[in-house]
């Protein structure tokens, strides 16, 4: 279990800096199935489901979790069985601890 799953996302209204490369690298170790975008501002994970209905169920679980945390990722179903989840902190145009908390909780609930 990741220590990140024990935390709760906190509201971010901007005015803070995004995480630096060292912090991102350290936190990424707790969510190794996620990758950082080339510009370092987002993290992404791809899921391959057995069918479309399973992909929709995954999206619904992630949506409920995101709503509970108050931190909302972009979610895309593509193909007929693939789901891409991308998260970043919109208010700071980059990554915050919230993104890694959400990623860890998605990993815990959705594999």
N, C-alpha and C positions, 0 to 999 in steps of 0.2 A: 504494500500500500504506500502510495506517495504521501509525503507530508502535506503536499498541496491540497489533497482532498479533504484535509481537516480544516482548511481555511474557507472563508466566504468572500466572494467578490464584493468590493466596496465601490460605491458610486465615484465616478471620476468626471469632473466637470471641466477638465483641462487645467492649464496653469502649472502642470508638472512635466517633467522630462520623461521621455520614453526610456526604457531600459537600455543600457549600454551593451556592447558585444559580449563582455565577460559575464554579465548577469544573464543574458539570453543563453549563452552556452551552458552556464551552470544549471539553469532551470530546464533547459532542453534535455538534460540528462534524466530528469524525472518523467519526461514524456517522449521517449526515444522514437516513437512511431510518427511523431510530428516533424515537419521540416520547416525551416525558416526561408522566407522568400529571398530572392537575390538582393533586394534593397534593404532587407533586415527589418521590415515594418510589419510583417504578418507571419503567422504560423498556419500550416495546412496539414490535414490528414485525409487520406483517401480510404474508403471502405469499399469492399466488394461483397455484395450480398448474394444470396442464392436466387432471388427473384425480385420482381418489382414490388410486390407486397411487403417483403422483408425490408427493402430499401425505404419504403414509406414509413414502416413501423420504426425504423432507426431514426428517421427524420423527426418523427413525433416524439420519441424519447429525448432526443437532443433539444428539441424545441421546448419541452416541458422543463428540462434541466436549466436551459438558458433563461427561461422566464423566472424560475426559482432564484437563480443567481443574479438576475438583473443585468446580464451581460450577454449580448446577442451576436452570434456568429453569422456569416453568410453560409447558406446551405444549398447545395446544388445536387439534384439527382440527374445523372447523365447516363447515356446508354439506357439500359433497362434495369440495371442492377448495381450501379455504382453511385456512391455518395461522396461528395467532396465537402469538407468543412474547413472554413477559413475564418480565423479570428484575429482581431487587432482592436486596439482601443481607439475608437474614432475620435474622441475628444483631444487626443494627443498625437494623432496620426502616426501611431507606432505601437510598440508592445509594452504592456504593463504586466504586473504580477497577475492581474485578473485573467489575462489570456491564458496563462499557464495553469491557473486554478481551474478554469473552465475546461481546458484540454485534459487535465488529469481526471476530472470528474466525468468527462465524456469517455475516456479510456475505461474508467471503472464501471460505468453503467452499460457501455456498448461494446466493450472488447476492443 
